[in-house]
């Protein structure tokens, strides 16, 4: 049996992508009956608290209408044959896995869907391995509902190959239930490679495994983990001329947060923010917990802890509230974050923003998009923040 998931992409970049892709070849209907080729790959952001996150991809479907439903005609498909069981956490630091390609009529397409295999009996098509634990099934509750969509315009030109990357954010997509089982609440975006670039750098080897994000106005666009040498690559990222500059945010347990602001990205090139000889090095920090609940649990809330650093918001920690109880926990550093501004000449100096030390805004966002926020200071002790929708 197959499970149809209609993934809803993050709001970032939809309008920008439409404008970019129109500039790269127009939109709308086929301009003369030609055909082009769509190639689809997948990559991943880091997953919080898991050693492995497996999904089995069976098919990709695309449509020219953002409102097309399952039974609507006009779907084009890429069959992944045989179905591919992919460990999302192996797709870090710009690593891509190609899912397939197909020839399509030229024109603009609006909607993308993934089709995943379903867990059957003891055969786990989709599963997770919590850090230090055993493999567990990953439930797919959206299979019985309309699900999620990726709404991201892209244009197929006659006699042209279009490379599209599906960026699956495993950390934000996995939710724990009250009985300890796990469910999938997918968060996936689509980025065309022709209008994307990358950011690379190093943290100190002692900070190997740190989570590194590319953010804009406190919204995480891409994340990865620094490898055993401290190296990291954030890719793909929409070019700055269309999407705006990025903040590179480095987060690690027992360390202060590091921020490099105003990092530009150019299509088909890589911007370097630090080197192995002069890596980003962050001081030790006490860690605090922000705990609470978001009720009713049916709100299926996503909870964020943000700081205002040098006048701009950054996201430091995120968690999905428990599906059944609404409980959540965020781990954040109490020390002052270090911040610097991008310059082509390296190294980039970082200085402590003491005014931001321990001060966080906690925001809960329900499945409907409603938000509630409250401020907490964890300079000296843990904090509690409860929300009621």
N, C-alpha and C positions, 0 to 999 in steps of 0.2 A: 504494500500500500504506500501511497505517497501523501505527503503532507504539504499543502500549499501555504507558504508564508508570504504575506505581502508586507514588505518592510517599509516603514516610514523613516526616511532619512532625516537628519538634523536640518534645521532651518537654514543654517549657514550656507551661503554660496549658491542657493538655488537661483536667485535673480542674477547674481554675478555670472554663474555658469551659463545661463541663457544668453546673456549679453556676449560673453566670451565666445561661446560656440557659434552664435549667429555671426560674429565677426570672422570666425574661422571658416565660415562656409554657408551662412544663411540658415534659415529655418523653414518650417512649414512643409508643404508637400513636395514631392519629387519634382525636380526641375527638368523634366524631359525623359523620364523613364529609366535613367541609369541605375546601376546598383553599386553598392560598396560593401565593405566587410566590417563587422563588429567583432572585436576580440575582447573577452572578459577575463580579468584576473581577480584574485582576492588577496588581501593583506589584513593585518590585525593590529589593534592597540593592546597594551598590557592588560592582563586579567588579575584582579586583586584576589590573592589567597588561593590560587589554583596552580597546579603543576602542569595540567593538561586540560584543554577544552576541545572536544571532538564534535564536529558536525559532518554529516554526510550529504554532499550536494549531488542532486540527481539531474537538475535542469535549471536553466535560466530562461525567463520569458521577458519579452519587451513589447511595448505597444506605443502607438503614436498618440494615444489619449491618456491623460492623467486620470480619467474617470472610468476607464474600462474595467469591467468586472470579469470574474472567471469565465462566464458563459459568453462574453462578448466576442464577436469575430475579430479577426485581424491580428491575433497574437503571433509573433515570431518566436522561435524557440532554439536554444542551444542545448542539445542533449549531452549530458556528461555520462558517457558510456564506456566502461562501467561506472557506476556511481562512485564518487570520490569521498573517502573518509579523511578529513583534514584536521590536523591538530593546529588550531588557530594560534596557539602560543609558539609555534615554530616559525610564524610569519612576522618576525620582528626586524627592526632596523632596515626597513625598505625591502625586505624579502617578499616576493610575489609568487603565487602559484597560479598558473594559467588554467582556467576552467574549460575554455573552448572558444570557438569562433563560428560565425555563420555569415552567409551573404544576405543582405537586406536591401529592399528598395531604398533608393536615396531619399532623404527627407529628415524631418526632425521627429525624434522619439521623446516621450515624456515619462514613461513608467517602466520600471524594472522590477521583476520579482524573482525570488529564489524558490526552488522546489527542493525540499529536503526529504530524505527517506525517514520513515517512522521506526522507532524502536519496536521490535516484535519479539516477544518471549525473552530469551536470554541474549538475543542479538542486539547489542547496543550501537545503533547508528549514531546516536547523539548522546554524549556523556561528559562528565567532568571528573577530574581527580583533584580533590582538595589537597593543599600542601600537606604532605606527610600522611595522607589518608588513602583510602581505597577508591577505585573507580565506582561512580554512581550514575544511574540514568539521569539524563537531562530531559525533563518533561517539556512538552510543546503544547501548552494550552491554547495558543492562538490557532491551532489546527481546526478547531470547531467553531471559530469565529471568522470575521472578515479579515482579520490579521493586520499586517502592516505593509506599507508600500514604500519604495524608494521613488520619490518624485524628483527627478533630476534630468532636465532637458539635455539631450545630446544630438548632434547632427551627423548623419552619414552622408558623405559626398560621393558622387559617382567615381568609381575606380580608385577609391581611397580606403585605407585601413584606419579604423577608429579604435584606439586602446582605451578601455574603461576599467578602472580599478574599483572593486567593492571593498570598502574599509569596514571590517566587522569589529565593533568595539565590545570585546568579550566581557570586560570588567563591568560595563554598564548594562550588559544584556542578561546577566545571570542573577536570579533572585532566589533566596532561600525561603522555604516554607517553614511553618511552625514545627513540623515533624522532622526537620532536618534534610528533607529532599530538596531538589533544585529544579527550577523552571526557567524557561527561556522567554525573555521579553526583549526581542531583538532591537538593537540600535546599529544601523548600517548606513553608511553614506557612499556615494559614488563620485569618483573624481576622474575626469579625462586627462590622460597623461600629456597630451599635446599642450595643455595650458598649466602644467604643474612643474614644480622644482623641488628642492630638498634643502634641509638644514642639517649640518653635521658638526660634531665636536667630540670632546672628551671630558669626562669627569675623572677625578683621581682614581687610581686602581683600587684604593680602599673603599671607594663608593661604587664599585661594580655592582650591578643589579639595581641601581637607582632608577626611578621612573622619571622620564623626561617627556615633557609635553610642549607642543606648539599651541599657544592660546591666542585668542583675540577677544579683548574686552571681557575677560573672565570666562570665556567659552573655550573648552578644549576642542581643537580641530584634529589633532593627531597626537598619539603618544607611543612611546616605545620604552624598552629597557636597555640601559647601558650594559655592554657585554663584559666579559671577564677582564678585558683590557681597559675598560672605562669608555670605550667608543660607543657613539650613538648616531643614528641617522633617522631623521623625521621626513618621511616621504610616503605618498605624494602630497604636496601642498599647492593650492592654487597660487599663482604668481601674485605678488604684492600690488602690482599696478591695477589689478582688478579686485583683489580681495582685501588689501590693506596689509600693513606690516604685522609681524608676529612677536609675541613674547615667548621666549624659551624659559620654561619653568622646570627646575630640578627638585624632586621630592624624594626623600629617603628617611626611613625610620632612624631615629636618634640623631638626625642632622637638621640644621636650619635649612629653610627653603632658599633656593637660589633663583634669581630672575635676571634675564637679559632682555631688555625692552627694545622695540623698534628694529627687529631683525627683518631685513628685506628678503624676498624670494623672487627669483627670476626663472621663467620657464626654461626647462631643459638644462638648468645649471644648479650648482650646489653652493650654498652660503656656509662658510665655516665660522663658528663662534669661539672655538678653543682648540688647542692642539695637545698631543700627548706630552709635549715638553712643557706646556703651560696649561694644564687642565683646570676645569672648574673645581675648586676645592672648598668645601663647606664645613663650618665648625660644628662641634657637637651641640646637641640641644636636648633638654628634657622633653619627653612626649606626654601629651595630655589626651584624655578621652572626652569626647562630646557624645553623650548618649541620650536616648529618649525614645519616643514613639510618635508615629503619625497615624492618626485615627480619622475616619474608620480605615481599617486595613485594606478595604476595597479600593481606597484611593491609589494603591500600588505606587507609592511615592518614591521619587528619586531625591536624595538629600545631598546637599553640597556644603562644604565649608570654604568660604572665600575670605581673602584678605585684600585690603587696599594698600598697595605697595607703590610708593613714589607717585601717588595720585591715580593709579590704575588698578582695577580689580584683577586678581588672579585666583584660580581655583587650586586649592591645596589637597582636599580630600573629598571623596564621593562614596556613596553607599546606596544600595536599593533597600528600602524598608522591607521587612519580612512580609511575605504575601499574606500570612495568616494572623500575625500579631501586630504588625506595624512597627516593630522595634528596629532600631538601627544603632550603629556605632561608627564614629569617625575618630581616627587617630591623627593628631596634629602636633607640630612642634611648638613649644612655648617661646623659643628664642626668636630674636629679631631676624626677619628675612634679609638676605643680602641681594642688592640690586645694582645693576649697571646698565649702560646704554650701548647698543651695538656701534662699533666702528670697524672699518676694514683692517686697521692696524691692530694686531693682537699682541699681548693679551688685553682683554677687556677688564678694567678695574671694577670690582664689586665692593660696595659699602653697605653697612648695616642700616636699615630703616628702623631705628629704635621706636618710633612712634607706632609702628605696626605690630610690635612684639606681643604675641598672645591674644591679639584682637581679631575676632572672626565674625563674619555674618553667616548664619546658618539658614539655608533656604530649602524648603520642601516643595517639590513640584509634583502635583498629582497627575494621574494618567490622562486627565482632561486638559492639562496645561495650566490649571490654577496654581498659584504660588503663595506661600507664606514665608516670612523671614523674621529673624530675631538676631540680635547681637549678643555675643558672649566673649568674656575675657578669661582666658585660661592661663594667664601668666603665672599664677601661683597654685592653681588646683584644677581638677577636672570640672566639667560643667554638664548641665542637663538642659535640653531644649525639647519640649513637647509641642506637637502641632495638632490642631483639630480643624478639619475641613468641614 
